[in-house]
Amino acid sequence: MKIVFNDSYKSNGLEYGVEAINKLLKPHHLKVDITFIDDYGLDGVYDAISFEDNNNDGEFAWEIKVENDNEN
């Protein structure tokens, strides 16, 4: 899944939120992994879920995956 923000504060909030979520998921051997997408939209494709009011061409895009936590 990809999500996009037009606001750096919201994007930073995602990073901090994932840390808290991963602590809650640890007993279940799961984790959320996020990767910043540097070149989002350069090809004219905006295929992310937007957390903004009117468009999805934000500049702070992330790919989100839920994975098994192999460290447990």
C-alpha positions as CSV (number, residue, x, y, z in Angstrom):
1,M,0.0,0.0,0.0
2,K,1.2,3.5,-0.7
3,I,0.1,6.7,1.1
4,V,1.0,10.3,0.4
5,F,0.9,13.5,2.4
6,N,1.3,17.2,1.3
7,D,2.5,18.1,4.7
8,S,5.9,17.2,6.3
9,Y,4.4,17.2,9.8
10,K,1.9,14.6,8.9
11,S,4.6,12.6,7.2
12,N,6.7,12.8,10.3
13,G,3.7,11.7,12.4
14,L,3.5,8.6,10.3
15,E,7.1,7.7,11.2
16,Y,6.6,8.2,14.9
17,G,3.3,6.4,14.8
18,V,4.8,3.3,13.2
19,E,7.3,3.1,16.0
20,A,4.5,2.9,18.5
21,I,2.5,0.5,16.4
22,N,5.5,-1.8,16.1
23,K,5.8,-2.0,19.9
24,L,2.2,-3.1,20.1
25,L,2.7,-5.7,17.3
26,K,5.9,-7.2,18.7
27,P,4.1,-9.8,20.9
28,H,2.3,-11.0,17.7
29,H,5.6,-11.3,15.8
30,L,4.5,-8.6,13.2
31,K,5.9,-5.3,12.3
32,V,5.0,-2.4,10.0
33,D,7.7,-1.5,7.6
34,I,7.7,1.9,5.8
35,T,9.8,3.1,2.9
36,F,10.0,6.7,1.7
37,I,9.4,6.9,-2.0
38,D,11.8,9.5,-3.4
39,D,10.5,9.6,-6.9
40,Y,6.8,9.4,-6.3
41,G,4.8,10.9,-9.1
42,L,7.8,11.6,-11.4
43,D,6.3,9.2,-14.0
44,G,2.9,10.9,-13.8
45,V,1.4,8.0,-11.8
46,Y,-0.2,8.9,-8.5
47,D,-1.4,5.5,-7.2
48,A,-1.4,6.2,-3.5
49,I,-4.0,6.8,-0.9
50,S,-4.1,10.5,-0.2
51,F,-4.6,11.9,3.3
52,E,-5.3,15.4,1.9
53,D,-8.6,17.0,1.0
54,N,-8.5,17.5,-2.7
55,N,-5.7,15.6,-4.5
56,N,-3.1,12.8,-4.2
57,D,-0.1,14.5,-5.7
58,G,1.7,15.1,-2.4
59,E,5.4,15.1,-2.1
60,F,5.7,12.9,1.0
61,A,4.9,9.4,-0.2
62,W,5.4,6.1,1.7
63,E,5.1,2.4,0.9
64,I,3.7,0.5,3.8
65,K,4.0,-3.3,4.4
66,V,3.0,-5.5,7.3
67,E,5.6,-8.2,7.8
68,N,6.6,-11.0,10.0
69,D,9.1,-9.8,12.6
70,N,11.9,-12.3,12.3
71,E,13.8,-10.8,15.3
72,N,11.5,-12.6,17.8
